[in-house]
């Protein structure tokens, strides 16, 4: 009424009241009455703003990538910002120009310029691999950039959410990386197999060393056994030699005994022969009948009868007839049967 109006701002809004071309009142979160015909109100938002961005760039090896991210900023110097851009409020509580909407675009343009310089200096693989380092360099450039300082802005944060190459390029990189991973896997398998072979070789060498040690021990045991057997054989041979020596000595004694016995028997035979020869010489001149009579001394009846029949046989030419009765034969044979 009568041109007076009331304005109330939030704490994140910086208000400047100009009257007759001069700032009369300013501050954050103010509420006051003002005379509209002679006053202009500037409201600059100081809250943090998140602005997403996405733009294509070309790397040093002429590969196109798409950089996607967001930038966070706030108006740190509202007076400087309002001096460059029109943040005037109209009677209906809206901005009278489109400058407030252009503030974010100006900052995003600076982000794109700084990001393009970084991307064009790197190859595709380096761009994909150096996300954080690239973001840090771009953020440092923006904080000290003259345009950002002139606009009174403060960069709160910069993040790159994705750096994507073209689909066919991504497939080629995936294939190359996949092949590299497969080669690494093959190398890992090769190393593992080599390690297994080396371990197996070590195990085999240990087994062979153990087998050799066992064979050496067996040989030592066999040599000890042979040495023991040789000692036993030598002992047995010595015993046999002693036994044979004893037998040889015994045979020598037997030989001497036989020789002595033979000599004694020979002397005894010589003595008997001498006696018989002496007897024969003494009887050689005697009557044979006397000798027969002497020989019949001590004979049994049967022998006497045999002698008698011999004499009869000797005088058979003189005997005409000889009768022998059965009783006589029985008497002659009875002693023979009784024996």
Buried (B, 14 or more C-beta within 10 A) or exposed (E): EEEEBEBEBEEBBBBBBBEEEEEEBBEBEBEBEBEBEEBBBBBBBBEEBEBEBBBEBEBEEEBEBEBBBBBBBBBBBBBBBBEBBEBBBEEEEEBEEEBBEEBBEBBBBBBBBBBBEBBEEBBBBBBBEBBEEBBEBBBEBBEEBEBBBEBBBBBBEBBBEEBBBEEEBEEBBEEEEEEEEEEEEEEEEEEEEEEEEEEEEEEEEEEEEEEEEEEEEEEEEEEEEEEEEEEEEEEEEEEEEEEEEEEEEEEEEEEEEEEEEEEEEEEEEEEEEEEEEEEEEEEEEEEEEEEEEEEEEEEEEBEEBEBEEEEEEEEEEEEEEEEEEEEEEEEBEEEEEEE
